[in-house]
Amino acid sequence: MKAFFILVGFRAIASAQHIVSNPAAACQELGASLAIENVIVNFAEYVPAKTNLVFTQAYNLSTCGLPSQVVTTDLCRLAMYVETSYRSGE
């Protein structure tokens, strides 16, 4: 299974456009409204600053060298399945 993650800093969005009054709701809305061809959003979760994200080592992610990471800013964490060919789901 192919997947990728997008991390969006709400402070960056807020400073560029407007203040996000409810970042958790905004993150859920982003995940629900994202429409990209051949992409399925698995989850969208708000992650507040200073959270220690523990990354799964499944799917051969152990090569990234970081089993966890403390985030420095509020994030919207998205996980997506990206179909790159007709065999992607095998």
HELIX and SHEET records of a PDB file:
HELIX    1   1 PHE A   10  ALA A   16  1                                   7    
HELIX    2   2 PRO A   23  SER A   33  1                                  11    
HELIX    3   3 ALA A   58  CYS A   64  5                                   7    
SHEET    1   A 3 ALA A   3  GLY A   9  0                                        
SHEET    2   A 3 LEU A  75  VAL A  82 -1                                        
SHEET    3   A 3 VAL A  39  VAL A  47 -1                                        
SHEET    1   B 2 ASN A  52  VAL A  54  0                                        
SHEET    2   B 2 SER A  68  VAL A  70 -1                                        
END                                                                             
